[in-house]
């Protein structure tokens, strides 16, 4: 079981496969590297693929204290430094995409490209509806626990009748979180933002939006327009957990993007 101990003593679990330019796959809130089980094998054909479990998630340590996107990103940067990785292609789903944005602004030396899937550069609740939704999520976690929340989330992630197995898997995976750890991780997302730093993102960015994602396409279009070098692509017949319900589309999009990024003499895309 590959692990890396960070400077503060926290140990992160990760999986690694393949050879070539490094790709980092970052999972969503309450999940683990298992988000990428159907994606990593294909990407590892031409790249070194590293799939970590964030602090408080999966098989990584779950220390006491406050969690947050900036802390998760620092952990991942320390992991990459410890493994001797540079020029990394970062691919993040949901919370993993937030971590990717944080890495892109804090460690531009580390990030060669960024792909964000159903994510964005902030988690600021600007409307009453968003505030109530977040409060309700925290309330369910506090009063009923992760499994009750998972039973509410799974049908939204995988609404189609033929996705029953995926719904069951989501309930088991999300429901297995330690209540206090999951609550601290969820609280750590609230109010996070690097929206005012998007102009400083030096690497090319691919934004992937699923047709059935929680947030509308217009939200992704708005922040994509603020990035100096960015593309946006829509994933059809897909929900928030795109690497799980549409891994083929995700891999096709990422591979096409990386071919462009890695092409000799590539220039920034004109706006």
C-alpha positions as CSV (number, residue, x, y, z in Angstrom):
1,X,0.0,0.0,0.0
2,X,1.9,3.1,-1.2
3,X,1.9,5.9,1.4
4,X,3.7,9.2,1.9
5,X,4.2,11.0,5.3
6,X,3.8,14.7,5.1
7,X,6.0,17.2,7.0
8,X,3.2,17.5,9.7
9,X,3.2,13.7,10.2
10,X,0.0,13.0,8.4
11,X,0.2,10.0,6.1
12,X,-1.6,10.0,2.7
13,X,-2.4,6.8,0.8
14,X,-2.0,6.9,-3.0
15,X,-2.0,4.5,-5.9
16,X,0.4,4.9,-8.8
17,X,0.6,3.3,-12.3
18,X,2.1,3.8,-15.7
19,X,5.1,5.8,-17.0
20,X,5.5,9.1,-18.6
21,X,4.4,12.7,-17.8
22,X,2.6,12.7,-14.4
23,X,-1.2,13.0,-14.0
24,X,-2.7,13.6,-10.6
25,X,-6.3,12.5,-10.1
26,X,-8.1,14.2,-7.2
27,X,-11.4,12.9,-5.8
28,X,-14.6,14.5,-4.5
29,X,-15.8,15.3,-1.0
30,X,-16.4,12.2,1.2
31,X,-15.0,9.9,-1.5
32,X,-11.5,8.5,-2.3
33,X,-9.3,7.5,-5.2
34,X,-11.9,4.9,-6.1
35,X,-13.7,7.8,-8.0
36,X,-11.1,7.1,-10.8
37,X,-11.1,3.3,-11.0
38,X,-12.6,3.3,-14.5
39,X,-10.4,6.2,-15.7
40,X,-6.8,5.6,-14.3
41,X,-6.0,2.4,-16.3
42,X,-6.6,4.1,-19.7
43,X,-4.7,7.3,-18.8
44,X,-1.8,5.2,-17.4
45,X,-1.1,3.9,-20.9
46,X,1.0,7.0,-21.7
47,X,1.4,8.8,-18.3
48,X,2.4,8.2,-14.7
49,X,-1.0,8.3,-12.9
50,X,-1.0,9.2,-9.2
51,X,-4.3,8.8,-7.3
52,X,-4.2,10.0,-3.7
53,X,-6.8,9.9,-0.9
54,X,-7.0,13.4,0.6
55,X,-6.5,14.0,4.3
56,X,-9.6,12.7,6.2
57,X,-10.6,10.5,3.2
58,X,-10.3,6.9,2.1
59,X,-7.2,5.2,3.6
60,X,-5.3,8.4,4.4
61,X,-5.0,9.6,8.0
62,X,-7.9,11.4,9.6
63,X,-6.3,13.8,12.1
64,X,-8.2,16.2,14.4
65,X,-8.5,19.8,13.5
66,X,-10.1,22.0,10.9
67,X,-10.0,20.9,7.2
68,X,-10.2,23.0,4.1
69,X,-9.4,23.3,0.4
70,X,-6.1,25.2,1.0
71,X,-5.0,22.5,3.5
72,X,-5.9,19.6,1.2
73,X,-4.0,21.3,-1.7
74,X,-0.9,21.9,0.5
75,X,-1.0,18.2,1.4
76,X,-1.1,17.2,-2.3
77,X,1.7,19.6,-3.2
78,X,3.8,18.1,-0.4
79,X,3.0,14.6,-1.7
80,X,4.1,15.6,-5.2
81,X,7.3,17.2,-3.9
82,X,8.0,14.0,-1.9
83,X,7.5,11.9,-5.0
84,X,9.7,14.2,-7.1
85,X,6.8,15.1,-9.4
86,X,6.8,18.4,-11.4
87,X,5.0,19.5,-14.5
88,X,1.9,17.7,-13.3
89,X,-1.4,17.4,-15.2
90,X,-4.0,17.9,-12.4
91,X,-7.5,16.5,-12.9
92,X,-10.0,17.1,-10.2
93,X,-13.6,16.1,-9.6
94,X,-15.8,18.5,-7.5
95,X,-13.8,19.1,-4.4
96,X,-10.8,17.8,-6.3
97,X,-11.3,20.5,-8.9
98,X,-11.2,23.1,-6.1
99,X,-8.0,21.6,-4.9
100,X,-6.7,21.9,-8.5
101,X,-7.6,25.6,-8.7
102,X,-5.8,26.1,-5.3
103,X,-2.7,24.3,-6.6
104,X,-2.8,26.3,-9.9
105,X,-2.7,29.7,-8.1
106,X,-0.4,28.6,-5.2
107,X,2.0,26.3,-7.0
108,X,2.2,27.3,-10.7
109,X,5.6,25.6,-10.8
110,X,3.9,22.3,-10.1
111,X,0.9,22.4,-12.3
112,X,1.4,22.0,-16.1
113,X,-2.3,21.8,-16.9
114,X,-5.6,21.7,-15.0
115,X,-8.8,19.8,-15.8
116,X,-11.8,20.5,-13.5
117,X,-14.9,18.3,-13.6
118,X,-18.2,19.7,-12.3
119,X,-16.4,22.1,-10.0
120,X,-15.5,25.8,-9.7
121,X,-13.2,28.3,-8.2
122,X,-15.4,29.2,-5.2
123,X,-17.9,27.8,-2.7
124,X,-19.4,31.1,-1.6
125,X,-23.2,30.9,-1.0
126,X,-24.4,34.1,-2.6
127,X,-28.1,33.3,-2.7
128,X,-30.6,32.3,0.1
129,X,-31.2,29.0,-1.7
130,X,-27.6,28.1,-1.7
131,X,-27.2,29.0,2.0
132,X,-30.3,26.9,2.9
133,X,-29.0,23.9,0.8
134,X,-25.7,24.0,2.6
135,X,-27.3,24.4,6.0
136,X,-29.6,21.4,5.3
137,X,-26.6,19.3,4.3
138,X,-24.8,20.1,7.5
139,X,-28.0,19.5,9.5
140,X,-28.5,16.0,8.0
141,X,-24.8,15.2,8.7
142,X,-25.0,16.4,12.3
143,X,-28.3,14.8,13.2
144,X,-28.5,11.7,11.1
145,X,-25.0,10.9,9.9
146,X,-23.2,10.2,6.6
147,X,-25.3,7.2,5.6
148,X,-28.5,9.2,5.8
149,X,-26.9,12.0,3.7
150,X,-25.6,9.4,1.2
151,X,-29.1,8.0,0.7
152,X,-30.2,11.5,-0.3
153,X,-27.3,12.2,-2.5
154,X,-27.1,8.9,-4.4
155,X,-30.4,9.3,-6.4
156,X,-29.2,12.7,-7.6
157,X,-25.8,11.3,-8.6
158,X,-27.3,8.3,-10.4
159,X,-31.0,8.9,-11.2
160,X,-31.5,6.4,-14.0
161,X,-33.2,3.0,-13.3
162,X,-30.2,1.1,-14.7
163,X,-27.8,2.8,-12.3
164,X,-29.1,1.0,-9.2
165,X,-25.7,-0.6,-8.6
166,X,-24.0,2.8,-8.7
167,X,-26.5,4.2,-6.2
168,X,-25.9,1.3,-3.8
169,X,-22.1,1.8,-4.2
170,X,-22.4,5.5,-3.5
171,X,-24.5,4.9,-0.3
172,X,-21.9,2.4,1.0
173,X,-18.9,4.5,0.1
174,X,-20.2,7.9,1.4
175,X,-22.0,6.3,4.3
176,X,-18.8,4.7,5.5
177,X,-17.3,8.1,6.4
178,X,-16.6,8.8,10.1
179,X,-19.3,11.4,11.0
180,X,-17.0,13.9,12.6
181,X,-14.4,13.8,9.8
182,X,-17.0,14.1,7.1
183,X,-18.6,17.1,8.9
184,X,-15.3,18.9,9.3
185,X,-14.4,18.3,5.6
186,X,-17.8,19.6,4.5
187,X,-17.5,22.7,6.7
188,X,-14.1,23.3,5.3
189,X,-15.5,24.0,1.8
190,X,-17.8,26.8,2.9
191,X,-16.7,30.2,1.9
192,X,-13.6,29.0,0.0
193,X,-12.7,31.1,-3.1
194,X,-9.8,31.8,-5.5
195,X,-12.2,33.5,-7.9
196,X,-10.2,36.8,-7.7
197,X,-7.0,35.0,-8.6
198,X,-8.2,33.3,-11.8
199,X,-6.4,35.9,-14.0
200,X,-3.2,34.5,-12.5
201,X,-3.7,30.9,-13.6
202,X,-0.8,30.4,-15.9
203,X,-1.6,26.9,-17.1
204,X,-4.1,25.7,-19.7
205,X,-7.4,24.7,-18.2
206,X,-10.1,22.3,-19.4
207,X,-13.5,22.7,-17.8
208,X,-15.9,19.7,-18.1
209,X,-19.6,20.1,-17.3
210,X,-22.1,17.3,-17.0
211,X,-25.5,17.8,-18.4
212,X,-27.1,16.8,-15.1
213,X,-24.6,18.5,-12.8
214,X,-25.8,20.4,-9.7
215,X,-24.6,23.7,-11.0
216,X,-25.7,25.1,-14.4
217,X,-23.5,25.4,-17.5
218,X,-23.8,29.2,-17.3
219,X,-21.8,29.1,-14.0
220,X,-18.9,27.3,-15.7
221,X,-19.1,29.5,-18.7
222,X,-18.8,32.6,-16.5
223,X,-15.6,31.5,-14.7
224,X,-14.1,30.0,-17.9
225,X,-14.3,33.4,-19.5
226,X,-12.0,34.7,-16.7
227,X,-9.2,32.2,-17.3
228,X,-6.4,33.3,-19.7
229,X,-6.2,29.9,-21.5
230,X,-9.3,27.7,-21.1
231,X,-11.7,25.3,-22.9
232,X,-15.1,24.1,-21.9
233,X,-16.7,20.9,-22.9
234,X,-20.1,19.3,-22.1
235,X,-20.3,15.6,-21.1
236,X,-23.6,14.2,-22.3
237,X,-25.9,11.9,-20.3
238,X,-23.8,12.4,-17.2
239,X,-24.4,13.6,-13.6
240,X,-22.0,15.1,-11.0
241,X,-19.9,12.0,-10.7
242,X,-18.8,11.9,-14.3
243,X,-15.7,9.7,-13.9
244,X,-18.1,7.0,-12.6
245,X,-21.1,7.3,-14.9
246,X,-19.2,8.4,-18.1
247,X,-15.6,7.4,-17.7
248,X,-15.1,7.0,-21.5
249,X,-16.2,10.6,-22.2
250,X,-13.9,11.8,-19.4
251,X,-10.9,9.9,-20.7
252,X,-11.5,11.0,-24.3
253,X,-11.7,14.7,-23.2
254,X,-8.7,14.5,-21.0
255,X,-6.6,12.7,-23.5
256,X,-7.5,15.1,-26.3
257,X,-6.7,18.1,-24.0
258,X,-3.3,16.6,-23.0
259,X,-2.3,15.9,-26.6
260,X,-2.9,19.6,-27.3
261,X,-1.0,20.7,-24.1
262,X,1.9,18.4,-24.8
263,X,2.2,19.3,-28.5
264,X,5.6,20.9,-29.3
265,X,5.6,24.7,-29.6
266,X,2.1,25.0,-28.2
267,X,0.9,28.6,-27.8
268,X,-1.8,29.8,-25.4
269,X,-5.3,29.6,-26.9
270,X,-6.4,33.1,-28.1
271,X,-9.3,34.6,-26.3
